[in-house]
Amino acid sequence: MRCDIINPLTIRDIEIGTGIPKIIVPIVGKTQTEILADAKSIVEIGAELIEWRADFYENVRDEQKIKETLHVLRLIIGDIPLFFTIRTAAEGGQIQISGPDYADLLILLPALAMWILLMLNCLLKG
């Protein structure tokens, strides 16, 4: 069997696919306070990559609360790459959600990404 070579992927100066394997440290807090405390601890240990498992978050269906949490989370973790994931119970996650509701939640993600980019741009400009 032939193994195809995977092209490296660079996210915020972290090159994935070369060198030693990268370890993603998850955030699985249920409240915003727990999430932000976990983020501070993860930054202190020097993690290279962070995954926010938003399916654990008690307000995962509240767009405004997700935005608020992401905003503060980004301020805490700085340039560390952040993977935002939501896993359903069927996928081994914590959220019981119907297919259509899950689709609506996933549609929200690109809008959140754009909102984050706009916020970062505003912050960088002062």
N, CA, C and O of each residue as an XYZ file, in Angstrom:
504
protein
N       0.855     -1.186      0.000
C       0.000      0.000      0.000
C       0.891      1.236      0.000
O       1.840      1.328      0.779
N       0.584      2.166     -0.864
C       1.345      3.401     -0.966
C       0.780      4.458     -0.034
O      -0.436      4.605      0.089
N       1.664      5.189      0.619
C       1.247      6.244      1.536
C       1.415      7.586      0.826
O       2.534      7.940      0.456
N       0.356      8.324      0.630
C       0.458      9.639      0.011
C       1.066     10.629      0.994
O       0.817     10.566      2.198
N       1.856     11.531      0.466
C       2.461     12.570      1.285
C       1.441     13.690      1.452
O       0.828     14.146      0.486
N       1.277     14.115      2.682
C       0.337     15.186      2.987
C       1.099     16.502      2.993
O       2.165     16.604      3.600
N       0.558     17.498      2.326
C       1.188     18.807      2.338
C       1.033     19.431      3.713
O      -0.043     19.371      4.307
N       2.102     20.031      4.221
C       1.999     20.695      5.528
C       0.994     21.847      5.474
O       0.773     22.459      4.429
N       0.400     22.118      6.621
C      -0.560     23.208      6.770
C      -0.024     24.146      7.844
O       0.314     23.703      8.941
N       0.055     25.427      7.537
C       0.545     26.401      8.506
C      -0.626     27.244      8.993
O      -1.345     27.857      8.203
N      -0.802     27.260     10.314
C      -1.838     28.064     10.948
C      -1.167     28.894     12.026
O      -0.658     28.352     13.007
N      -1.163     30.212     11.847
C      -0.567     31.124     12.830
C       0.838     30.692     13.239
O       1.128     30.578     14.430
N       1.699     30.456     12.277
C       3.104     30.085     12.475
C       3.323     28.679     13.025
O       4.461     28.329     13.339
N       2.299     27.874     13.153
C       2.455     26.473     13.562
C       2.301     25.629     12.305
O       1.266     25.680     11.639
N       3.336     24.850     11.980
C       3.280     24.010     10.797
C       2.851     22.606     11.193
O       3.540     21.910     11.938
N       1.700     22.211     10.678
C       1.132     20.890     10.955
C       1.478     19.996      9.776
O       1.255     20.354      8.620
N       2.025     18.829     10.086
C       2.382     17.887      9.036
C       3.879     17.745      8.842
O       4.325     16.991      7.977
N       4.657     18.461      9.635
C       6.109     18.327      9.602
C       6.620     18.280     11.036
O       5.922     18.673     11.970
N       7.837     17.797     11.195
C       8.450     17.763     12.517
C       7.720     16.822     13.456
O       7.081     15.858     13.033
N       7.832     17.125     14.738
C       7.186     16.263     15.724
C       5.671     16.492     15.692
O       5.218     17.593     15.378
N       4.896     15.471     16.012
C       3.435     15.642     16.029
C       3.007     16.734     17.007
O       3.607     16.915     18.067
N       1.980     17.438     16.631
C       1.438     18.499     17.493
C       0.322     17.908     18.345
O      -0.415     17.028     17.899
N       0.208     18.390     19.549
C      -0.848     17.949     20.445
C      -1.834     19.093     20.627
O      -1.455     20.211     20.972
N      -3.101     18.793     20.388
C      -4.156     19.788     20.583
C      -4.711     19.602     21.986
O      -5.133     18.505     22.351
N      -4.713     20.668     22.769
C      -5.222     20.607     24.132
C      -6.675     21.091     24.117
O      -6.946     22.209     23.677
N      -7.615     20.260     24.595
C      -9.023     20.650     24.537
C      -9.469     21.507     25.712
O      -8.952     21.395     26.824
N     -10.436     22.359     25.436
C     -11.160     23.101     26.468
C     -12.562     22.510     26.485
O     -13.253     22.508     25.466
N     -12.983     22.006     27.647
C     -14.289     21.357     27.748
C     -15.122     21.924     28.907
O     -15.964     21.225     29.471
N     -14.886     23.172     29.251
C     -15.647     23.792     30.324
C     -17.119     23.939     29.968
O     -17.480     24.063     28.798
N     -17.958     23.922     30.992
C     -19.401     24.076     30.781
C     -19.844     25.532     30.859
O     -20.833     25.920     30.236
N     -19.117     26.331     31.619
C     -19.468     27.745     31.765
C     -18.369     28.601     31.148
O     -17.254     28.137     30.912
N     -18.710     29.863     30.892
C     -17.700     30.775     30.354
C     -16.527     30.898     31.329
O     -15.372     30.943     30.905
N     -16.813     30.952     32.606
C     -15.758     31.063     33.608
C     -14.808     29.868     33.536
O     -13.589     30.040     33.570
N     -15.363     28.659     33.436
C     -14.525     27.455     33.332
C     -13.710     27.465     32.043
O     -12.530     27.115     32.047
N     -14.333     27.859     30.955
C     -13.656     27.891     29.651
C     -12.465     28.836     29.687
O     -11.375     28.486     29.233
N     -12.669     30.024     30.223
C     -11.600     31.019     30.258
C     -10.495     30.625     31.234
O      -9.321     30.885     30.970
N     -10.852     30.006     32.352
C      -9.847     29.518     33.300
C      -9.010     28.408     32.656
O      -7.790     28.372     32.815
N      -9.672     27.511     31.934
C      -8.941     26.453     31.223
C      -7.977     27.056     30.205
O      -6.841     26.601     30.069
N      -8.436     28.081     29.494
C      -7.593     28.721     28.482
C      -6.338     29.310     29.118
O      -5.241     29.163     28.580
N      -6.494     29.966     30.248
C      -5.331     30.550     30.941
C      -4.340     29.463     31.326
O      -3.134     29.636     31.151
N      -4.829     28.353     31.842
C      -3.960     27.239     32.235
C      -3.244     26.648     31.026
O      -2.058     26.324     31.091
N      -3.966     26.514     29.938
C      -3.389     25.941     28.722
C      -2.287     26.841     28.171
O      -1.251     26.351     27.722
N      -2.504     28.147     28.203
C      -1.476     29.089     27.748
C      -0.236     28.962     28.632
O       0.891     28.982     28.137
N      -0.450     28.833     29.935
C       0.675     28.733     30.876
C       1.539     27.501     30.629
O       2.748     27.546     30.857
N       0.940     26.400     30.166
C       1.738     25.194     29.931
C       2.418     25.211     28.562
O       3.210     24.320     28.252
N       2.114     26.215     27.746
C       2.791     26.368     26.463
C       2.227     25.541     25.326
O       2.971     25.112     24.444
N       0.929     25.311     25.333
C       0.296     24.534     24.261
C       0.487     25.221     22.913
O       0.507     26.449     22.821
N       0.627     24.404     21.870
C       0.768     24.939     20.520
C      -0.568     25.095     19.810
O      -0.725     25.980     18.968
N      -1.536     24.240     20.144
C      -2.847     24.237     19.508
C      -3.919     24.017     20.570
O      -3.709     23.280     21.534
N      -5.068     24.661     20.387
C      -6.173     24.530     21.343
C      -7.448     24.195     20.572
O      -7.705     24.737     19.497
N      -8.240     23.291     21.147
C      -9.558     22.970     20.598
C     -10.607     23.343     21.637
O     -10.562     22.862     22.770
N     -11.551     24.201     21.254
C     -12.674     24.478     22.146
C     -13.803     23.561     21.747
O     -14.407     23.732     20.688
N     -14.094     22.577     22.599
C     -15.213     21.661     22.384
C     -16.474     22.365     22.871
O     -16.889     22.195     24.018
N     -17.069     23.145     22.003
C     -18.217     23.970     22.376
C     -19.452     23.149     22.709
O     -20.402     23.679     23.286
N     -19.461     21.862     22.358
C     -20.618     21.034     22.705
C     -20.732     20.840     24.215
O     -21.790     20.437     24.699
N     -19.670     21.116     24.967
C     -19.734     21.060     26.431
C     -20.324     22.347     27.018
O     -20.814     22.343     28.147
N     -20.278     23.441     26.261
C     -20.673     24.762     26.750
C     -22.185     24.833     26.975
O     -22.971     24.470     26.101
N     -22.576     25.303     28.152
C     -24.000     25.369     28.500
C     -24.785     26.326     27.602
O     -26.005     26.206     27.492
N     -24.103     27.266     26.965
C     -24.775     28.240     26.100
C     -24.433     28.044     24.626
O     -24.381     29.009     23.863
N     -24.201     26.798     24.226
C     -23.765     26.515     22.864
C     -24.776     26.964     21.812
O     -24.398     27.185     20.662
N     -26.031     27.102     22.171
C     -27.061     27.515     21.198
C     -27.315     29.019     21.208
O     -28.197     29.500     20.496
N     -26.557     29.763     22.004
C     -26.737     31.208     22.132
C     -25.618     31.923     21.373
O     -24.486     32.009     21.849
N     -25.946     32.425     20.205
C     -24.939     33.058     19.337
C     -24.189     34.184     20.042
O     -22.967     34.275     19.924
N     -24.891     35.036     20.765
C     -24.247     36.164     21.428
C     -23.269     35.687     22.504
O     -22.176     36.239     22.632
N     -23.648     34.680     23.267
C     -22.756     34.167     24.321
C     -21.535     33.475     23.717
O     -20.439     33.555     24.271
N     -21.720     32.795     22.583
C     -20.570     32.193     21.909
C     -19.622     33.292     21.443
O     -18.408     33.179     21.616
N     -20.164     34.350     20.856
C     -19.330     35.472     20.407
C     -18.554     36.083     21.569
O     -17.353     36.329     21.462
N     -19.253     36.326     22.684
C     -18.591     36.915     23.857
C     -17.459     36.017     24.352
O     -16.362     36.488     24.654
N     -17.741     34.726     24.429
C     -16.743     33.778     24.929
C     -15.568     33.690     23.967
O     -14.418     33.693     24.406
N     -15.826     33.612     22.674
C     -14.749     33.566     21.689
C     -13.884     34.816     21.735
O     -12.662     34.737     21.609
N     -14.515     35.961     21.914
C     -13.776     37.224     21.974
C     -12.773     37.204     23.132
O     -11.593     37.497     22.937
N     -13.235     36.864     24.318
C     -12.343     36.848     25.482
C     -11.334     35.705     25.373
O     -10.174     35.854     25.757
N     -11.776     34.584     24.855
C     -10.894     33.441     24.657
C      -9.717     33.829     23.758
O      -8.568     33.514     24.068
N      -9.995     34.502     22.662
C      -8.928     34.924     21.753
C      -7.976     35.899     22.435
O      -6.767     35.838     22.212
N      -8.503     36.789     23.258
C      -7.631     37.714     23.987
C      -6.691     36.947     24.919
O      -5.528     37.320     25.069
N      -7.182     35.895     25.534
C      -6.371     35.101     26.468
C      -5.323     34.279     25.735
O      -4.165     34.243     26.151
N      -5.713     33.617     24.650
C      -4.785     32.683     24.001
C      -3.883     33.348     22.966
O      -2.950     32.718     22.466
N      -4.146     34.601     22.642
C      -3.286     35.306     21.693
C      -3.266     34.623     20.336
O      -4.317     34.367     19.749
N      -2.074     34.330     19.839
C      -1.917     33.765     18.501
C      -1.955     32.249     18.444
O      -1.723     31.679     17.378
N      -2.238     31.580     19.544
C      -2.317     30.121     19.512
C      -3.513     29.730     18.639
O      -4.619     30.228     18.849
N      -3.299     28.842     17.660
C      -4.423     28.417     16.823
C      -5.542     27.784     17.657
O      -5.291     26.993     18.567
N      -6.774     28.151     17.321
C      -7.946     27.657     18.035
C      -8.858     26.913     17.066
O      -9.291     27.466     16.055
N      -9.140     25.665     17.383
C     -10.090     24.864     16.624
C     -11.404     24.869     17.403
O     -11.433     24.494     18.575
N     -12.477     25.287     16.762
C     -13.799     25.374     17.370
C     -14.603     24.188     16.875
O     -14.896     24.092     15.683
N     -14.966     23.278     17.778
C     -15.707     22.096     17.348
C     -16.967     21.907     18.186
O     -17.025     22.258     19.364
N     -17.966     21.341     17.528
C     -19.213     20.957     18.188
C     -19.503     19.530     17.741
O     -19.722     19.274     16.557
N     -19.502     18.613     18.687
C     -19.789     17.212     18.360
C     -21.128     16.826     18.968
O     -21.401     17.089     20.140
N     -21.948     16.202     18.150
C     -23.241     15.730     18.635
C     -23.047     14.472     19.473
O     -21.975     13.866     19.454
N     -24.081     14.084     20.205
C     -24.028     12.849     20.989
C     -23.735     11.659     20.077
O     -23.017     10.739     20.469
N     -24.282     11.674     18.876
C     -24.044     10.585     17.923
C     -22.579     10.520     17.496
O     -22.098      9.467     17.079
N     -21.873     11.642     17.599
C     -20.451     11.705     17.243
C     -19.550     11.548     18.467
O     -18.334     11.710     18.374
N     -20.157     11.231     19.619
C     -19.384     11.110     20.852
C     -19.311     12.400     21.653
O     -18.550     12.502     22.615
N     -20.105     13.380     21.251
C     -20.103     14.677     21.925
C     -21.159     14.786     23.009
O     -21.755     13.796     23.433
N     -21.372     16.018     23.442
C     -22.218     16.280     24.601
C     -23.577     16.883     24.280
O     -24.388     17.073     25.186
N     -23.845     17.187     23.026
C     -25.084     17.898     22.701
C     -26.059     16.973     21.972
O     -25.718     16.329     20.980
N     -27.278     16.931     22.497
C     -28.373     16.229     21.831
C     -29.040     17.261     20.927
O     -29.589     18.257     21.399
N     -28.984     17.010     19.629
C     -29.505     18.008     18.697
C     -29.998     17.300     17.438
O     -29.411     16.315     16.991
N     -31.076     17.816     16.882
C     -31.623     17.225     15.655
C     -30.752     17.629     14.466
O     -29.978     18.583     14.542
N     -30.891     16.894     13.383
C     -30.137     17.196     12.173
C     -30.318     18.623     11.683
O     -29.329     19.311     11.428
N     -31.573     19.092     11.543
C     -31.774     20.468     11.070
C     -31.210     21.521     12.032
O     -30.641     22.521     11.593
N     -31.369     21.298     13.345
C     -30.824     22.259     14.315
C     -29.302     22.259     14.282
O     -28.671     23.307     14.421
N     -28.714     21.081     14.096
C     -27.257     20.972     13.996
C     -26.764     21.714     12.753
O     -25.751     22.411     12.799
N     -27.485     21.560     11.652
C     -27.122     22.267     10.418
C     -27.174     23.776     10.645
O     -26.285     24.501     10.200
N     -28.216     24.252     11.338
C     -28.321     25.686     11.639
C     -27.134     26.158     12.471
O     -26.606     27.247     12.243
N     -26.713     25.343     13.433
C     -25.580     25.687     14.281
C     -24.293     25.737     13.459
O     -23.472     26.634     13.647
N     -24.117     24.788     12.558
C     -22.924     24.765     11.708
C     -22.901     25.932     10.736
O     -21.832     26.451     10.413
N     -24.062     26.347     10.270
C     -24.142     27.511      9.377
C     -23.690     28.769     10.118
O     -23.144     29.690      9.510
N     -23.914     28.802     11.398
C     -23.498     29.933     12.225
C     -21.976     30.071     12.275
O     -21.472     31.186     12.411
N     -21.232     28.968     12.167
C     -19.783     28.993     12.335
C     -19.057     29.924     11.366
O     -18.208     30.693     11.817
N     -19.344     29.900     10.052
C     -18.643     30.854      9.174
C     -18.932     32.309      9.552
O     -18.053     33.166      9.458
N     -20.164     32.580      9.980
C     -20.501     33.940     10.407
C     -19.677     34.313     11.641
O     -19.214     35.448     11.759
N     -19.495     33.364     12.554
C     -18.666     33.622     13.737
C     -17.216     33.865     13.335
O     -16.557     34.748     13.885
N     -16.721     33.091     12.385
C     -15.339     33.263     11.936
C     -15.147     34.670     11.359
O     -14.147     35.329     11.645
N     -16.099     35.121     10.555
C     -16.006     36.463      9.985
C     -16.075     37.516     11.082
O     -15.340     38.502     11.041
N     -16.948     37.316     12.057
C     -17.064     38.246     13.169
C     -15.748     38.316     13.935
O     -15.315     39.402     14.319
N     -15.102     37.157     14.166
C     -13.826     37.127     14.884
C     -12.759     37.894     14.110
O     -11.997     38.662     14.697
N     -12.703     37.689     12.794
C     -11.720     38.407     11.987
C     -11.939     39.916     12.060
O     -10.979     40.681     12.159
N     -13.178     40.338     12.011
C     -13.480     41.769     12.117
C     -13.074     42.316     13.485
O     -12.512     43.407     13.573
N     -13.351     41.575     14.538
C     -12.984     42.003     15.892
C     -11.473     42.102     16.034
O     -10.970     43.063     16.615
N     -10.745     41.125     15.513
C      -9.284     41.143     15.593
C      -8.738     42.333     14.824
O      -7.801     42.991     15.277
N      -9.319     42.614     13.661
C      -8.883     43.749     12.881
C      -9.069     45.053     13.663
O      -8.193     45.917     13.660
N     -10.207     45.183     14.325
C     -10.466     46.378     15.145
C      -9.475     46.472     16.299
O      -8.963     47.551     16.599
N      -9.205     45.333     16.947
C      -8.269     45.329     18.073
C      -6.851     45.700     17.635
O      -6.151     46.432     18.336
N      -6.438     45.198     16.486
C      -5.085     45.480     15.990
C      -4.915     46.939     15.593
O      -3.830     47.505     15.724
N      -5.997     47.542     15.106
C      -5.940     48.941     14.712
C      -6.017     49.877     15.918
O      -5.743     51.072     15.808
N      -6.395     49.316     17.071
C      -6.473     50.114     18.298
C      -7.778     50.742     18.413
O      -8.036     51.456     19.382
